[in-house]
Every structure is written in structure tokens, then in C-alpha cells.
């Protein structure tokens, strides 16, 4: 099934939950409202004609000037050999998206990474805690307005450039 057919099925079933799409992109994508994310993902996973059995990637992008963080989900069906990208936008100041960990177990560490580096809370996640940064680290390093502290527990965070 091609991206247009997948988008048509999702739009027919969920209507207003689909807010935007670009099916001509190299990786065709659909933007969903965040409240409907888990319901749409469950459908994409369980529907026999779609069978998206793999979450290949989950990442986040900070659009500081636009005021939101976008969570990007790359889905693939091994049974049908088709793919689609889902996107969900959440306000930067109240970054919260439903967890899809119960649908694809691979989302567990992906969601933890986005939580750690961008500060997005995944509601319903069974173990949402920092993955890469220390538990007491202040801030989220992939946010565009992040300023690295001069030191962490008395240890300098400055690094000499190896390019000199």
C-alpha cells in the first residue's frame, strides 16, 4: 500500500485527528493531533491491511521559533512492506505526548531519550526517567535555548577543541 492509500485510510477513520500531510516527501508523513496519537497508532498496528509491526525510529525536533516540539515516528510493516512517518506537535512550554510504549516496546527507550534530551513528557510511560544525562542534570541539551553549565559537580564541562 502506498502512502496516499495509508493516509486515506487514516483520514477516513480519524478525520480531524489528521491535521496535515505531505505524501510527496521522500519519507511521506502525516501530522496528527497529539490527543489522538495512541488511538491512531493502535489502529495502524492492529489493522490487518496496515499491520505496522515495527517502530523503526522515534525522535524529536525543537522548533523554538514556532513554539513547539515535533515528535517524529517512523513506522514500517514487515508483512506488507510499506512505511509511513507520523508527526505530533506539542507546545514547548508544556511538552506532553501520550506514550505508545504499550503498542511498540521499542518506544520505551526512544521516548526516554526524547524526554531526557528535549524535555517531552510521555504520559502513560511505565518508566520515564533520564537515559543519557545524570538524574540531577538541569535542562535538556537538545533544546535550542539550552545553555551548557560551566561545570557539573565541580567538574569542568569545557572541552578543548581538537580541530585547532
OpenMM code with the backbone's topology and positions (N, CA, C; nanometers):
from openmm import Vec3, app, unit

residues = "UNK UNK UNK UNK UNK UNK UNK UNK UNK UNK UNK UNK UNK UNK UNK UNK UNK UNK UNK UNK UNK UNK UNK UNK UNK UNK UNK UNK UNK UNK UNK UNK UNK UNK UNK UNK UNK UNK UNK UNK UNK UNK UNK UNK UNK UNK UNK UNK UNK UNK UNK UNK UNK UNK UNK UNK UNK UNK UNK UNK UNK UNK UNK UNK UNK UNK UNK UNK UNK UNK UNK UNK UNK UNK UNK UNK UNK UNK UNK UNK UNK UNK UNK UNK UNK UNK UNK UNK UNK UNK UNK UNK UNK UNK UNK UNK UNK UNK UNK UNK UNK UNK UNK UNK UNK UNK UNK UNK UNK UNK UNK UNK UNK UNK UNK UNK UNK UNK UNK UNK UNK UNK UNK UNK UNK UNK UNK UNK UNK UNK UNK UNK UNK UNK UNK UNK UNK UNK UNK UNK UNK UNK UNK UNK UNK UNK UNK UNK UNK UNK UNK UNK UNK UNK UNK UNK UNK UNK UNK UNK UNK UNK UNK UNK".split()
positions = [
    Vec3(0.0857, -0.1169, 0.0000),
    Vec3(0.0000, 0.0000, 0.0000),
    Vec3(0.0911, 0.1241, 0.0000),
    Vec3(0.0604, 0.2198, -0.0822),
    Vec3(0.1426, 0.3409, -0.0854),
    Vec3(0.0958, 0.4408, 0.0212),
    Vec3(0.1742, 0.5466, 0.0377),
    Vec3(0.1474, 0.6459, 0.1419),
    Vec3(0.0108, 0.7116, 0.1256),
    Vec3(-0.0294, 0.7372, 0.0024),
    Vec3(-0.1598, 0.8009, -0.0213),
    Vec3(-0.2736, 0.7123, 0.0282),
    Vec3(-0.2640, 0.5835, 0.0010),
    Vec3(-0.3678, 0.4900, 0.0450),
    Vec3(-0.3697, 0.4783, 0.1975),
    Vec3(-0.2518, 0.4772, 0.2575),
    Vec3(-0.2438, 0.4708, 0.4037),
    Vec3(-0.3055, 0.5967, 0.4639),
    Vec3(-0.2691, 0.7110, 0.4098),
    Vec3(-0.3228, 0.8387, 0.4585),
    Vec3(-0.4742, 0.8447, 0.4418),
    Vec3(-0.5235, 0.7956, 0.3297),
    Vec3(-0.6678, 0.7922, 0.3043),
    Vec3(-0.7411, 0.7100, 0.4095),
    Vec3(-0.6857, 0.5919, 0.4413),
    Vec3(-0.7473, 0.5041, 0.5420),
    Vec3(-0.7503, 0.5721, 0.6786),
    Vec3(-0.6383, 0.6357, 0.7145),
    Vec3(-0.6303, 0.7017, 0.8440),
    Vec3(-0.7266, 0.8204, 0.8484),
    Vec3(-0.7287, 0.9003, 0.7426),
    Vec3(-0.8182, 1.0169, 0.7372),
    Vec3(-0.9648, 0.9755, 0.7391),
    Vec3(-0.9979, 0.8675, 0.6684),
    Vec3(-1.1365, 0.8203, 0.6648),
    Vec3(-1.1828, 0.7756, 0.8038),
    Vec3(-1.0926, 0.7157, 0.8773),
    Vec3(-1.1298, 0.6639, 1.0087),
    Vec3(-1.1222, 0.7695, 1.1196),
    Vec3(-1.0231, 0.8596, 1.1105),
    Vec3(-0.9983, 0.9522, 1.2213),
    Vec3(-1.0233, 1.0985, 1.1880),
    Vec3(-1.0559, 1.1285, 1.0639),
    Vec3(-1.0953, 1.2629, 1.0226),
    Vec3(-1.0106, 1.3760, 1.0750),
    Vec3(-1.0642, 1.4514, 1.1700),
    Vec3(-0.9998, 1.5722, 1.2207),
    Vec3(-0.8715, 1.5445, 1.2984),
    Vec3(-0.8470, 1.4205, 1.3353),
    Vec3(-0.7215, 1.3863, 1.4045),
    Vec3(-0.6005, 1.4069, 1.3137),
    Vec3(-0.6222, 1.3973, 1.1805),
    Vec3(-0.5161, 1.4244, 1.0829),
    Vec3(-0.5218, 1.5728, 1.0505),
    Vec3(-0.4138, 1.6447, 1.0829),
    Vec3(-0.4155, 1.7894, 1.0662),
    Vec3(-0.3375, 1.8377, 0.9444),
    Vec3(-0.2488, 1.7532, 0.8935),
    Vec3(-0.1631, 1.7936, 0.7820),
    Vec3(-0.0960, 1.6686, 0.7262),
    Vec3(-0.0488, 1.6766, 0.6012),
    Vec3(0.0291, 1.5664, 0.5453),
    Vec3(0.1125, 1.6149, 0.4279),
    Vec3(0.2152, 1.5382, 0.3972),
    Vec3(0.2960, 1.5606, 0.2779),
    Vec3(0.3304, 1.4231, 0.2243),
    Vec3(0.2526, 1.3784, 0.1277),
    Vec3(0.2697, 1.2440, 0.0741),
    Vec3(0.3695, 1.2396, -0.0403),
    Vec3(0.4154, 1.3573, -0.0855),
    Vec3(0.5150, 1.3641, -0.1924),
    Vec3(0.6571, 1.3705, -0.1369),
    Vec3(0.6709, 1.3807, -0.0050),
    Vec3(0.8041, 1.3878, 0.0565),
    Vec3(0.8781, 1.2558, 0.0366),
    Vec3(1.0099, 1.2612, 0.0472),
    Vec3(1.0907, 1.1389, 0.0351),
    Vec3(1.0429, 1.0342, 0.1355),
    Vec3(1.0168, 1.0778, 0.2567),
    Vec3(0.9532, 0.9943, 0.3581),
    Vec3(0.8159, 1.0553, 0.3844),
    Vec3(0.7125, 1.0066, 0.3170),
    Vec3(0.5779, 1.0652, 0.3310),
    Vec3(0.5346, 1.0703, 0.4772),
    Vec3(0.4728, 1.1831, 0.5160),
    Vec3(0.4348, 1.1995, 0.6554),
    Vec3(0.2941, 1.2533, 0.6728),
    Vec3(0.2427, 1.2235, 0.7926),
    Vec3(0.1095, 1.2662, 0.8353),
    Vec3(0.1258, 1.3314, 0.9730),
    Vec3(0.0663, 1.4478, 0.9922),
    Vec3(0.0662, 1.5127, 1.1237),
    Vec3(-0.0672, 1.4813, 1.1916),
    Vec3(-0.0578, 1.4352, 1.3162),
    Vec3(-0.1762, 1.4025, 1.3956),
    Vec3(-0.1865, 1.4983, 1.5131),
    Vec3(-0.3098, 1.5207, 1.5612),
    Vec3(-0.3198, 1.5945, 1.6870),
    Vec3(-0.2749, 1.4988, 1.7969),
    Vec3(-0.2145, 1.5534, 1.9000),
    Vec3(-0.1498, 1.4664, 1.9987),
    Vec3(-0.2473, 1.3846, 2.0815),
    Vec3(-0.3701, 1.4321, 2.1000),
    Vec3(-0.4669, 1.3555, 2.1783),
    Vec3(-0.5046, 1.2246, 2.1093),
    Vec3(-0.4996, 1.2220, 1.9777),
    Vec3(-0.5385, 1.1026, 1.9043),
    Vec3(-0.4246, 1.0086, 1.8700),
    Vec3(-0.3032, 1.0426, 1.9122),
    Vec3(-0.1857, 0.9641, 1.8727),
    Vec3(-0.1977, 0.8159, 1.9076),
    Vec3(-0.2238, 0.7842, 2.0318),
    Vec3(-0.2269, 0.6438, 2.0745),
    Vec3(-0.3359, 0.5651, 2.0021),
    Vec3(-0.4508, 0.6266, 1.9840),
    Vec3(-0.5626, 0.5595, 1.9154),
    Vec3(-0.5265, 0.5314, 1.7687),
    Vec3(-0.4673, 0.6268, 1.7011),
    Vec3(-0.4278, 0.6082, 1.5611),
    Vec3(-0.3174, 0.5032, 1.5514),
    Vec3(-0.2204, 0.5092, 1.6423),
    Vec3(-0.1119, 0.4107, 1.6407),
    Vec3(-0.1640, 0.2690, 1.6644),
    Vec3(-0.2577, 0.2547, 1.7568),
    Vec3(-0.3159, 0.1220, 1.7825),
    Vec3(-0.3835, 0.0694, 1.6557),
    Vec3(-0.4546, 0.1559, 1.5864),
    Vec3(-0.5196, 0.1181, 1.4611),
    Vec3(-0.4162, 0.0771, 1.3556),
    Vec3(-0.3121, 0.1568, 1.3391),
    Vec3(-0.2084, 0.1260, 1.2400),
    Vec3(-0.1404, -0.0068, 1.2708),
    Vec3(-0.1239, -0.0366, 1.3975),
    Vec3(-0.0609, -0.1619, 1.4386),
    Vec3(-0.1537, -0.2816, 1.4194),
    Vec3(-0.2808, -0.2669, 1.4566),
    Vec3(-0.3728, -0.3810, 1.4629),
    Vec3(-0.4498, -0.4107, 1.3345),
    Vec3(-0.4716, -0.3117, 1.2503),
    Vec3(-0.5498, -0.3324, 1.1290),
    Vec3(-0.4779, -0.4291, 1.0346),
    Vec3(-0.5474, -0.5328, 0.9890),
    Vec3(-0.4858, -0.6361, 0.9042),
    Vec3(-0.4316, -0.5821, 0.7720),
    Vec3(-0.4952, -0.4812, 0.7172),
    Vec3(-0.4500, -0.4258, 0.5894),
    Vec3(-0.3267, -0.3356, 0.6059),
    Vec3(-0.3013, -0.2903, 0.7282),
    Vec3(-0.1887, -0.1999, 0.7526),
    Vec3(-0.0738, -0.2699, 0.8245),
    Vec3(-0.1015, -0.3323, 0.9356),
    Vec3(-0.0062, -0.4122, 1.0131),
    Vec3(0.1306, -0.3464, 1.0311),
    Vec3(0.1331, -0.2257, 1.0829),
    Vec3(0.2608, -0.1613, 1.1123),
    Vec3(0.3166, -0.2251, 1.2385),
    Vec3(0.4007, -0.3245, 1.2186),
    Vec3(0.4523, -0.4023, 1.3303),
    Vec3(0.5859, -0.3524, 1.3834),
    Vec3(0.6432, -0.2491, 1.3212),
    Vec3(0.7737, -0.2006, 1.3650),
    Vec3(0.7763, -0.0486, 1.3786),
    Vec3(0.8223, -0.0043, 1.4930),
    Vec3(0.8563, 0.1357, 1.5124),
    Vec3(1.0055, 0.1434, 1.4850),
    Vec3(1.0426, 0.1932, 1.3685),
    Vec3(1.1833, 0.1969, 1.3287),
    Vec3(1.2604, 0.3059, 1.4016),
    Vec3(1.1951, 0.4176, 1.4252),
    Vec3(1.2626, 0.5296, 1.4892),
    Vec3(1.1596, 0.6224, 1.5511),
    Vec3(1.2005, 0.6888, 1.6564),
    Vec3(1.1197, 0.7907, 1.7214),
    Vec3(1.2188, 0.8997, 1.7617),
    Vec3(1.1938, 1.0210, 1.7182),
    Vec3(1.2859, 1.1300, 1.7504),
    Vec3(1.2072, 1.2578, 1.7750),
    Vec3(1.2767, 1.3601, 1.8173),
    Vec3(1.2128, 1.4881, 1.8428),
    Vec3(1.2923, 1.6015, 1.7813),
    Vec3(1.2218, 1.7077, 1.7436),
    Vec3(1.2839, 1.8261, 1.6848),
    Vec3(1.2270, 1.9494, 1.7546),
    Vec3(1.3150, 2.0369, 1.7996),
    Vec3(1.2736, 2.1598, 1.8661),
    Vec3(1.2601, 2.2718, 1.7636),
    Vec3(1.1378, 2.3169, 1.7429),
    Vec3(1.1115, 2.4333, 1.6575),
    Vec3(1.0870, 2.5519, 1.7501),
    Vec3(1.1945, 2.6032, 1.8075),
    Vec3(1.1862, 2.7090, 1.9091),
    Vec3(1.1089, 2.8302, 1.8599),
    Vec3(1.1425, 2.8784, 1.7403),
    Vec3(1.0776, 2.9998, 1.6901),
    Vec3(0.9284, 2.9811, 1.6656),
    Vec3(0.8876, 2.8591, 1.6314),
    Vec3(0.7455, 2.8308, 1.6095),
    Vec3(0.6743, 2.7965, 1.7408),
    Vec3(0.7509, 2.7674, 1.8467),
    Vec3(0.6920, 2.7428, 1.9777),
    Vec3(0.6472, 2.6006, 2.0043),
    Vec3(0.6982, 2.5051, 1.9271),
    Vec3(0.6585, 2.3669, 1.9524),
    Vec3(0.7750, 2.2703, 1.9334),
    Vec3(0.7560, 2.1506, 1.9876),
    Vec3(0.8467, 2.0389, 1.9650),
    Vec3(0.7689, 1.9360, 1.8859),
    Vec3(0.8322, 1.8824, 1.7836),
    Vec3(0.7679, 1.7833, 1.6984),
    Vec3(0.8285, 1.6467, 1.7278),
    Vec3(0.7426, 1.5494, 1.7548),
    Vec3(0.7848, 1.4116, 1.7749),
    Vec3(0.7575, 1.3382, 1.6441),
    Vec3(0.8582, 1.2660, 1.5952),
    Vec3(0.8517, 1.2010, 1.4640),
    Vec3(0.8628, 1.0495, 1.4823),
    Vec3(0.7657, 0.9773, 1.4257),
    Vec3(0.7582, 0.8315, 1.4379),
    Vec3(0.7719, 0.7690, 1.2989),
    Vec3(0.8708, 0.6834, 1.2792),
    Vec3(0.8888, 0.6116, 1.1532),
    Vec3(0.8348, 0.4700, 1.1724),
    Vec3(0.7291, 0.4381, 1.0989),
    Vec3(0.6640, 0.3070, 1.1119),
    Vec3(0.6873, 0.2241, 0.9863),
    Vec3(0.6963, 0.0918, 1.0064),
    Vec3(0.7183, 0.0010, 0.8944),
    Vec3(0.6370, -0.1262, 0.9153),
    Vec3(0.5864, -0.1807, 0.8059),
    Vec3(0.5160, -0.3085, 0.8104),
    Vec3(0.6000, -0.4141, 0.7387),
    Vec3(0.6487, -0.5105, 0.8136),
    Vec3(0.7241, -0.6197, 0.7515),
    Vec3(0.6319, -0.7098, 0.6695),
    Vec3(0.5087, -0.7233, 0.7146),
    Vec3(0.4128, -0.8090, 0.6441),
    Vec3(0.3776, -0.7532, 0.5065),
    Vec3(0.3594, -0.6206, 0.4979),
    Vec3(0.3137, -0.5588, 0.3728),
    Vec3(0.4212, -0.4764, 0.3017),
    Vec3(0.5357, -0.4578, 0.3672),
    Vec3(0.6475, -0.3820, 0.3076),
    Vec3(0.6106, -0.2374, 0.2731),
    Vec3(0.5342, -0.1758, 0.3596),
    Vec3(0.5066, -0.0334, 0.3403),
    Vec3(0.5469, 0.0436, 0.4657),
    Vec3(0.5564, 0.1772, 0.4498),
    Vec3(0.6034, 0.2611, 0.5593),
    Vec3(0.5297, 0.3945, 0.5587),
    Vec3(0.5355, 0.4590, 0.6733),
    Vec3(0.4774, 0.5928, 0.6858),
    Vec3(0.5461, 0.6625, 0.8040),
    Vec3(0.5469, 0.7933, 0.7996),
    Vec3(0.6006, 0.8727, 0.9097),
    Vec3(0.4846, 0.9508, 0.9717),
    Vec3(0.4744, 0.9420, 1.1033),
    Vec3(0.3750, 1.0197, 1.1777),
    Vec3(0.4473, 1.1308, 1.2515),
    Vec3(0.3813, 1.2454, 1.2627),
    Vec3(0.4362, 1.3573, 1.3387),
    Vec3(0.3289, 1.4095, 1.4333),
    Vec3(0.3742, 1.4510, 1.5516),
    Vec3(0.2864, 1.5098, 1.6512),
    Vec3(0.3569, 1.6335, 1.7055),
    Vec3(0.2842, 1.7413, 1.7198),
    Vec3(0.3412, 1.8661, 1.7709),
    Vec3(0.2865, 1.8959, 1.9094),
    Vec3(0.3760, 1.9411, 1.9963),
    Vec3(0.3370, 1.9750, 2.1325),
    Vec3(0.4020, 2.1082, 2.1710),
    Vec3(0.3310, 2.1931, 2.2437),
    Vec3(0.3897, 2.3216, 2.2831),
    Vec3(0.5186, 2.3015, 2.3638),
    Vec3(0.6174, 2.3850, 2.3392),
    Vec3(0.7464, 2.3747, 2.4089),
    Vec3(0.7303, 2.3885, 2.5594),
    Vec3(0.6462, 2.4797, 2.6025),
    Vec3(0.6346, 2.5104, 2.7453),
    Vec3(0.5540, 2.4063, 2.8232),
    Vec3(0.4793, 2.3237, 2.7547),
    Vec3(0.4032, 2.2161, 2.8190),
    Vec3(0.4141, 2.0920, 2.7308),
    Vec3(0.5368, 2.0500, 2.7067),
    Vec3(0.5634, 1.9403, 2.6126),
    Vec3(0.5179, 1.8067, 2.6704),
    Vec3(0.4064, 1.7567, 2.6151),
    Vec3(0.3474, 1.6328, 2.6649),
    Vec3(0.2792, 1.5599, 2.5502),
    Vec3(0.3073, 1.4304, 2.5396),
    Vec3(0.2527, 1.3455, 2.4333),
    Vec3(0.2202, 1.2100, 2.4952),
    Vec3(0.1126, 1.1441, 2.4522),
    Vec3(0.0843, 1.0110, 2.5058),
    Vec3(0.1928, 0.9102, 2.4650),
    Vec3(0.2248, 0.8199, 2.5557),
    Vec3(0.3226, 0.7149, 2.5258),
    Vec3(0.2608, 0.6107, 2.4332),
    Vec3(0.3425, 0.5571, 2.3437),
    Vec3(0.2983, 0.4468, 2.2583),
    Vec3(0.3765, 0.3191, 2.2916),
    Vec3(0.4387, 0.3176, 2.4076),
    Vec3(0.5204, 0.2043, 2.4506),
    Vec3(0.4388, 0.0750, 2.4608),
    Vec3(0.3115, 0.0871, 2.4933),
    Vec3(0.2280, -0.0336, 2.5038),
    Vec3(0.1963, -0.0923, 2.3657),
    Vec3(0.2156, -0.0155, 2.2600),
    Vec3(0.1902, -0.0623, 2.1238),
    Vec3(0.3173, -0.1204, 2.0624),
    Vec3(0.4262, -0.0450, 2.0724),
    Vec3(0.5570, -0.0903, 2.0227),
    Vec3(0.6558, -0.0784, 2.1376),
    Vec3(0.7064, -0.1895, 2.1877),
    Vec3(0.8003, -0.1893, 2.3005),
    Vec3(0.9270, -0.1112, 2.2679),
    Vec3(0.9624, -0.1006, 2.1411),
    Vec3(1.0803, -0.0236, 2.1014),
    Vec3(1.0687, 0.1231, 2.1415),
    Vec3(0.9476, 0.1705, 2.1637),
    Vec3(0.9267, 0.3104, 2.2017),
    Vec3(0.9803, 0.3404, 2.3415),
    Vec3(1.0009, 0.2384, 2.4221),
    Vec3(1.0419, 0.2602, 2.5606),
    Vec3(1.1654, 0.3490, 2.5700),
    Vec3(1.2762, 0.3060, 2.5140),
    Vec3(1.3997, 0.3840, 2.5248),
    Vec3(1.3980, 0.5057, 2.4340),
    Vec3(1.3298, 0.4975, 2.3209),
    Vec3(1.3184, 0.6150, 2.2331),
    Vec3(1.2491, 0.7298, 2.3073),
    Vec3(1.1392, 0.6989, 2.3747),
    Vec3(1.0668, 0.8019, 2.4487),
    Vec3(1.1504, 0.8553, 2.5645),
    Vec3(1.2228, 0.7677, 2.6299),
    Vec3(1.3105, 0.8127, 2.7387),
    Vec3(1.4193, 0.9061, 2.6868),
    Vec3(1.4724, 0.8776, 2.5697),
    Vec3(1.5763, 0.9634, 2.5111),
    Vec3(1.5198, 1.1021, 2.4782),
    Vec3(1.4019, 1.1064, 2.4170),
    Vec3(1.3399, 1.2352, 2.3835),
    Vec3(1.3036, 1.3106, 2.5112),
    Vec3(1.2575, 1.2403, 2.6121),
    Vec3(1.2296, 1.3028, 2.7416),
    Vec3(1.3572, 1.3649, 2.7983),
    Vec3(1.4640, 1.2899, 2.7967),
    Vec3(1.5907, 1.3329, 2.8542),
    Vec3(1.6498, 1.4526, 2.7798),
    Vec3(1.6539, 1.4463, 2.6480),
    Vec3(1.7247, 1.5474, 2.5691),
    Vec3(1.6393, 1.6667, 2.5276),
    Vec3(1.5055, 1.6483, 2.5209),
    Vec3(1.4174, 1.7584, 2.4790),
    Vec3(1.3137, 1.7978, 2.5841),
    Vec3(1.2976, 1.7163, 2.6878),
    Vec3(1.2046, 1.7508, 2.7942),
    Vec3(1.0586, 1.7233, 2.7647),
    Vec3(1.0305, 1.6311, 2.6745),
    Vec3(0.8917, 1.5950, 2.6425),
    Vec3(0.8467, 1.4848, 2.7382),
    Vec3(0.7351, 1.5054, 2.8056),
    Vec3(0.6789, 1.4045, 2.8947),
    Vec3(0.5885, 1.3123, 2.8141),
    Vec3(0.6098, 1.1828, 2.8255),
    Vec3(0.5271, 1.0833, 2.7573),
    Vec3(0.4338, 1.0226, 2.8614),
    Vec3(0.3090, 1.0712, 2.8631),
    Vec3(0.2133, 1.0261, 2.9638),
    Vec3(0.1803, 0.8787, 2.9431),
    Vec3(0.1790, 0.8064, 3.0537),
    Vec3(0.1491, 0.6638, 3.0485),
    Vec3(0.2731, 0.5773, 3.0287),
    Vec3(0.3905, 0.6381, 3.0171),
    Vec3(0.5146, 0.5601, 3.0017),
    Vec3(0.5434, 0.4887, 3.1335),
    Vec3(0.5812, 0.3600, 3.1298),
    Vec3(0.5981, 0.2840, 3.2534),
    Vec3(0.7240, 0.3191, 3.3346),
    Vec3(0.8221, 0.3856, 3.2740),
    Vec3(0.9474, 0.4114, 3.3459),
    Vec3(1.0177, 0.5344, 3.2878),
    Vec3(0.9478, 0.6462, 3.2874),
    Vec3(1.0010, 0.7670, 3.2254),
    Vec3(1.1036, 0.8327, 3.3170),
    Vec3(1.2300, 0.8172, 3.2828),
    Vec3(1.3396, 0.8801, 3.3563),
    Vec3(1.4539, 0.9041, 3.2597),
    Vec3(1.5506, 0.9802, 3.3026),
    Vec3(1.6633, 1.0134, 3.2159),
    Vec3(1.7335, 0.8873, 3.1688),
    Vec3(1.7845, 0.8946, 3.0472),
    Vec3(1.8516, 0.7795, 2.9865),
    Vec3(2.0002, 0.8075, 2.9636),
    Vec3(2.0330, 0.9285, 2.9183),
    Vec3(2.1708, 0.9621, 2.8829),
    Vec3(2.2366, 1.0594, 2.9814),
    Vec3(2.1608, 1.1517, 3.0333),
    Vec3(2.2139, 1.2529, 3.1240),
    Vec3(2.1970, 1.2056, 3.2684),
    Vec3(2.2807, 1.2567, 3.3602),
    Vec3(2.2637, 1.2210, 3.5019),
    Vec3(2.1262, 1.2651, 3.5527),
    Vec3(2.0733, 1.1938, 3.6503),
    Vec3(1.9399, 1.2231, 3.7041),
    Vec3(1.9265, 1.3670, 3.7531),
    Vec3(2.0354, 1.4258, 3.8054),
    Vec3(2.0272, 1.5610, 3.8607),
    Vec3(2.0707, 1.6692, 3.7601),
    Vec3(2.0858, 1.6325, 3.6332),
    Vec3(2.1237, 1.7301, 3.5304),
    Vec3(2.0107, 1.8309, 3.5137),
    Vec3(2.0458, 1.9570, 3.5004),
    Vec3(1.9451, 2.0622, 3.4847),
    Vec3(1.9340, 2.0971, 3.3368),
    Vec3(1.8132, 2.0869, 3.2832),
    Vec3(1.7883, 2.1237, 3.1443),
    Vec3(1.7883, 2.0056, 3.0491),
    Vec3(1.7656, 2.0376, 2.9222),
    Vec3(1.7530, 1.9367, 2.8171),
    Vec3(1.8418, 1.9791, 2.7006),
    Vec3(1.9541, 1.9095, 2.6788),
    Vec3(2.0593, 1.9538, 2.5874),
    Vec3(2.0211, 1.9742, 2.4410),
    Vec3(1.9137, 1.9144, 2.3911),
    Vec3(1.8785, 1.9341, 2.2503),
    Vec3(1.7785, 2.0472, 2.2284),
    Vec3(1.7404, 2.1136, 2.3346),
    Vec3(1.6551, 2.2316, 2.3173),
    Vec3(1.7409, 2.3458, 2.2636),
    Vec3(1.6853, 2.4218, 2.1721),
    Vec3(1.7609, 2.5288, 2.1066),
    Vec3(1.8077, 2.6368, 2.2036),
    Vec3(1.7395, 2.6515, 2.3169),
    Vec3(1.7777, 2.7546, 2.4129),
    Vec3(1.8607, 2.6998, 2.5290),
    Vec3(1.9076, 2.5773, 2.5186),
    Vec3(1.9883, 2.5168, 2.6250),
    Vec3(2.1254, 2.5830, 2.6312),
    Vec3(2.1661, 2.6163, 2.7533),
    Vec3(2.2995, 2.6716, 2.7768),
    Vec3(2.3720, 2.5732, 2.8682),
    Vec3(2.4826, 2.5196, 2.8194),
    Vec3(2.5570, 2.4221, 2.8987),
    Vec3(2.6197, 2.4906, 3.0198),
    Vec3(2.6067, 2.4293, 3.1374),
    Vec3(2.6681, 2.4895, 3.2561),
    Vec3(2.8214, 2.4837, 3.2464),
    Vec3(2.8863, 2.5744, 3.3175),
    Vec3(3.0337, 2.5789, 3.3188),
    Vec3(3.0923, 2.4528, 3.3808),
    Vec3(3.0198, 2.3981, 3.4795),
    Vec3(3.0696, 2.2774, 3.5456),
    Vec3(2.9532, 2.1940, 3.5977),
    Vec3(2.9838, 2.0702, 3.6275),
    Vec3(2.8857, 1.9772, 3.6835),
    Vec3(2.9529, 1.9089, 3.8023),
    Vec3(2.9025, 1.9325, 3.9224),
    Vec3(2.9605, 1.8777, 4.0467),
    Vec3(3.1104, 1.9038, 4.0562),
    Vec3(3.1506, 2.0265, 4.0226),
    Vec3(3.2907, 2.0649, 4.0342),
    Vec3(3.3789, 2.0199, 3.9183),
    Vec3(3.3202, 1.9532, 3.8196),
    Vec3(3.3959, 1.9064, 3.7030),
    Vec3(3.3654, 1.9992, 3.5865),
    Vec3(3.4696, 2.0511, 3.5253),
    Vec3(3.4509, 2.1429, 3.4132),
    Vec3(3.3826, 2.0717, 3.2959),
    Vec3(3.2921, 2.1422, 3.2316),
    Vec3(3.2285, 2.0861, 3.1119),
    Vec3(3.2941, 2.1409, 2.9852),
    Vec3(3.3960, 2.2238, 3.0014),
    Vec3(3.4683, 2.2795, 2.8859),
    Vec3(3.5574, 2.1722, 2.8243),
    Vec3(3.5617, 2.1711, 2.6944),
    Vec3(3.6464, 2.0770, 2.6219),
    Vec3(3.7338, 2.1551, 2.5256),
    Vec3(3.8580, 2.1198, 2.5189),
    Vec3(3.9479, 2.1823, 2.4229),
    Vec3(3.9104, 2.1329, 2.2849),
    Vec3(3.9133, 2.2224, 2.1886),
    Vec3(3.8819, 2.1841, 2.0517),
    Vec3(3.9939, 2.1001, 1.9934),
    Vec3(3.9593, 1.9884, 1.9355),
    Vec3(4.0569, 1.9013, 1.8698),
    Vec3(4.0862, 1.9479, 1.7272),
    Vec3(4.0140, 2.0502, 1.6838),
    Vec3(4.0279, 2.0981, 1.5456),
    Vec3(4.1345, 2.2059, 1.5308),
    Vec3(4.1927, 2.2494, 1.6391),
    Vec3(4.2948, 2.3550, 1.6315),
    Vec3(4.4242, 2.3057, 1.5784),
] * unit.nanometer
topology = app.Topology()
chain = topology.addChain("A")
for resn in residues:
    res = topology.addResidue(resn, chain)
    for name in ("N", "CA", "C"):
        topology.addAtom(name, app.Element.getBySymbol(name[0]), res)
